[in-house]
Amino acid sequence: MDTFIFILKVVLPSLALSIAIKYLAPFLNVAPTLTTVLIAVLSPSIVIAIALLIQTRAHRKN
């Protein structure tokens, strides 16, 4: 059951983000620069790394 909840915690935000990108992103005017591309490509990995680091530190305290 814990595995199922973990999978839901990953899949649901991913689905929400995918829907937001598909339907809301066309309304944004973003200049195609190197900085914009790097932010778009690297920010999901950085956010996940920070979340996992926080979770690991919280788990070690318990």
N, C-alpha and C positions, 0 to 999 in steps of 0.2 A: 504493500500500500504506500509506503514511503517513496518508492521508486516512481509510482504513478503520480503522486503529488509533485515530485520533483520535475517529472516530464511536463506536467501541466504548467508549472511555474516557468518553464523554458518556452514551451510552445505558445502559450497564450500571449505573452508580451511580444514574441516574435511575429505572431499573426497580426496583432494590433499594429505593430510597426510596419509590416508589409502592406497592410491596407492603407495606412496613413501615407506611405510613400506612393502607392499607386494612385490614390485619389486626391491627395492634397499637394503633393510635390509639383504637379504641373502648374499650380497657381503661383508658385514662388519664382521670382526672377533671380537666379543665382548665376553669377559670372563664372564661366568655365576656366578658372585659374588653377595653378598647381596647388596653392594653399587650400582651396575649396575641395579639390579632389583628395588631398591628403587627410583633411578633416573627415570627409565622408567615409573614406576607407578605413582609417585608423580608429575613429572614435568608438565604434561598437566593440572592438577588441579591448580598448582601454577601459571602457565602462564595465565589461564583463570581468576583466582582470581585477579591477577595484572591488567589485561586488564579491568575487571569490576570495579576495584577500580579507575583506571585512568578515565574511562568513568563517573563514579559517581561524582568524584571530578570536572570534566569538566562541568558536567550538573549542579552542585550546584553553580558554578561561574556565570552561565548564568541566 
